[in-house]
Amino acid sequence: MSNQDLRSMIEAALDDELKAVHEYSEIARLLDDYPTLQALVYSIIGDEYGHARTFTVLLALYSAYS
């Protein structure tokens, strides 16, 4: 696997996490009448943002090393 292939995979993973945040935000919006369920989805959104931050750091470090 080339460095560019790995970089592309990391970028795709980051993009997937951000897309998930968008999708889950829409679900949370639709759960406005169900605050407990909405809170669970917001928790998942926080997890996804954490993954996105981690992939951002991974991408930056990988770029610095390669």
N, C-alpha and C positions, 0 to 999 in steps of 0.2 A: 504494500500500500504506500502510495506516495504521500509526501507531506501535504500536498494540495488536497488529496482525497480526504485525509484526516481532518484538515482544516474545514473542508466542506461539510463533513459529517458533524463537526462541532457547531458550525454555523446553522445547520439544519436543525439540530437539537435545540439550540437557542430559539430559533424561529418557532419551532413546535411549542415550546413552553409559553412564548408570548401569545401565540394563537389560542392556546388553552386558556390563558388568563382572559382573553377577550370573550371566548365562548362561555366560560364559567361566570363571567360578569353578567352576561345576558341571562343566564339561568338564575343568578341571584336577584336580578331585577324582577324577574317573573315570580319570584317567591316573596314578594313584598308583603303579602298577607300571612306569611308563615315565618315569623322572625327566627324561630329555632332552626328551621331548615336553612334559612338564609345565612345564619351564623355559621353553620357547617360548611356551606359553599364558600363563604368568605375565608374560612380557615384553609380550605383547599386552594383558594386563590393566593393566599399568603405563601403556601408551600410552593406553588408554581413560580411565584416571583422569586422565591429563594433559589429555586433551580435555575431560573434565568440569570440571576446574579452570579451564581456559581459558574455557569457556562460562559458568561462574559469574562470572568476572571481567568478561567481555563483558556479561553481563546486568546486573551491578552498575553498570558504567560507562555502559551505555546508559540505565539508569534514572536515573542522575545527570544525564545530558545532556538527557533528554527530559522 
